[in-house]
Amino acid sequence: MATKRPSSTAISKDFIKKEGDDILLKLSWQHSLTGFLIVLGIFQSPAVPIAFSIPLLIFSMVYIAYFFGDFWYRSYQTLHRDLSGLHLILQVKFDLWKRMKENKSIGEIWGEMVEKFGDKTAFFDIETGRKYSFRQFDAHANRYANFYQTRGLRAGDVIAIHMENSSDFVAAWLGAAKVGVVTAWINSNLRKEPLAHCVHTSEAKAAITSQSLQFALLESISSGHLSMSEDSLWVLGSPIHKDSLNLSRQLDVQSTRKPAKIDDVTFKSVLCFIYTSGTTGLPKAAVMKHFRYYSMVMGAALAFGLRPSDRLYVSLPIYHTAAGILGIGQCLVRGSSCVIRRKFSASNFWKDCKVHECTASQYIGEICRYLLAQPGCVEESTHKMRIMYGNGLRAEIWQSFVDRFGVKIGEVYGSTEGTSNLVNIDGHVGACGFLPISPLTKKMHPVRLVKVNTETGEILRRPNGLCVACRPGETGAMVSTIRADNPLLQFEGYLNRKETDSKIIRDVFAKGDSCFVSGDLLHWDRLGYVYFKDRTGDTFRWKGENVSTTEVEAILHPTYGVADATVYGVTVPGNEGRAGMAAVVRTEGDERSEMSFLDTLADRLLTSLPSYAVPRFIRLCPHVDKTGTYKLVKTNLQRLSYGGKMDGHRLFILNSKLRAYELLDDETIKAINEAQYANI
């Protein structure tokens, strides 16, 4: 039976007609170049009188300059950037091709680093003070590998890792990788059903956890959410359940020699499962193979100039791609050193980096804003940090961050499971990457933007069934090519086949082709720079207009007294579309009254946004839910809507006549629910 294709919308004939109305302006570069060469050939032909050929040449040059001059000028302006990007792609591709021929696993590539760097520091744990050289850490990982073999685990078997950031987290999965055991990296913040869901979907035979996190797994087991016996729980430290295993004692008696080679583990073997952040539902397990882990590490290193001599400060969750691959991977396959903090701390960030002489670090989500909100300290200007790389640095604070902390920014856009990423290699403020506009380079790039219905997020298609590619200056959904014959473009997907198929779109630019669709809306400017605009599900329609939650959040976040804020749409009876609502957390220490703070908020929103984009409802709350990678989770807030009560939450509604927020009482909620409230 044929796989159901993701929903799409056919384009009307009017759209096609509009596309053809100005066809002279949209002739391809091949046509303009061919025309110029024909005219040049006429000019050089002895059979054509000079009196005719010179005016023809002048006319053709004026024509091309008038219709195509701006395009060629922009192509010239960005040619160096585009060629640098092409060089980066070729570097990664060639290096991966070489590694494919060698067919070594990550464990074997790590062995090369051990031979090369020996007694150099590999990992340092800030909280415990433990320090490992490359040689010492290899011995520690071997203990894990030999332990797995004593438990009868073989290549392809799965164990879950539910731990905080530590060098032991890395040693546990690296030891497993040496013998072919697959590890499922579980978000350490998960509890009950979501935690059980992640362990179940991985089909793990056992779970490794820390002394403090064992309670979460035991709670899931005792509540019936997780069907795993207590003796399959291996605790680093003292177990609280009599049947759980004290893993620390077991490791102490294991050999530090390389494990016996029982199964083949290659560059194409499955390494681990990494879970999506779960901002829109339960996490999905993405399949990560050894070669993909390696290519992602190398891509980041080459794009941002990371070196084996760098000391990386790692405070993001290691269970996620950013720290677990793009960060820790710099040590495992490149030879850098890693300084690990158990959990991100804005107040300790620059102090740690100064003390440990870190030269590179990462950011994600709201971390840069948290750092900017900190009071100044001596360490923020005396550190040795050269570069910070990651994703999600908002344009409105980008330059302030660079100016204050004196670091270079390396922005990357992509997903754990996607086939391609975008990188900002020249520090262009606000851009998450670029797509070439030059005809000399764009054909080599595996990423494109396609037009979507901005109301529904559905991909638009022409009458022939193919998608419509965006041009510079337009907004669309990012799609990246899937090719089974190219390791860089293979889509491994998720453990769940249905979830995998939901991210594939077929018949994109040619019949029979396929692409990975990211689910994000990106804007492609006239110079080819790409900017994150919104999640397709985070744009809602109100009063006949589209409202971008990202744009509204960008107004809220810099407002004095706002510690955190997230924006979403809620349905209102009797109204089409969704009304805007913002959940806001106040800054500690702000001594203004509640109404004074709301007056400031209203003034900021009403003077900065069009009327339809101003949130109709405000929910003041003590905190907003985040994923482990500091992305804001809106699903529970959307369920609560404007009427749901929670302890510590206060609800307000916009009085558009008074241009102020008022307390939302039960009587007003009742009127709204009965479609009797006229002032929404």
Buried (B, 14 or more C-beta within 10 A) or exposed (E): EEEEBBEBBEBEEEBEEEEEEEEEEEEEBEEBBEBBEEBBEBBEEEEEEEEEBEEBBEEBBEBBEEBBEEBBEBBEBBBEBBBEBBEBBEBBBEBBEEBBEEBBBBBBBBBEBBEEBEEBBBBBBBEEEBBBBBBBBBBBBBBBBBBBBEBEBEBEBBBBBBBBBBBBBBBBBBBBBBBBBBBBBBBBBBBEEBBBBBBBBBBBBBBBBBBEBBEBBBBBBEEEBBEBEBEBBBBBBEBEBEEBBBBBEBBEEBBEEBBEEEBEBBBBBBBBBBBBBBBEEEBBBBBBBBBBBBBBBBBBBBBBBBEBEBBBBBBBBBBBBBBBBBBBBBBBBBBBBBBBBBBBEBEBBBBBBBEBEBBBBBBBBBBBBBBBBEEEEEBBEEBEBBBBBBBBBBEBBBEEBBEBBEBBBBBBBBBBBBBBBBBBBEEBBBBBBBBBBBBEBBEEBBBBBBBBBBEEBBBBBBEEEBBBBBEBEBBBBBBBBBBEEEBBBBBBBBBEEEBBBBBBBBBBBEEEBBBBBBBBBBBBBBBBBBBBBBBBBBBBBBBEEBBBBBBBBBBBBBBEBBBBBBBBBBEBEEBEBBBBBBBBBBEEEBEEEEEEBBBBBBEBBBEBBEEBBBBBBBBBBEEBBBBBBBBBBBEEBBEBBBBBEEEEBBBBBBEEEEBBBBEBEEEBBEBBBEEEBEEB
